[in-house]
C-alpha cells in the first residue's frame, strides 16, 4: 500500500483511517536512506494523527535528521499525533 492509498482511506473524523500494518509500513519507511521517502512517511503519519501513535519514538529520532524538511515533517507529525 502506497502513501496515496493511505490518504484515500478517509474516516469520519476527516483523517485517513489506518490499520496497524499500514502504520508499521510507514514506520519502516522512516528508516529509508532516501530523504524523500522519510519525508513522505512523516507526512502520511501526520495525516493519521493519533492513529499513528506507535510511530512517535521513531519520529522523535527524526527531529535530528540531516535533512531539514524531514526534521520539520517529523515535528509536525508528532504534534498532530499528540494533539487529539
Secondary structure, 3 states (H helix, E strand, C coil): CCHHHHHHCECCCCCECCCHHHHHHHHHHCCCCCHHHHHHHHHHHHHHHHHHHHHHHHHHHHCCCCCHHHHHHHHHHHHHHHHC
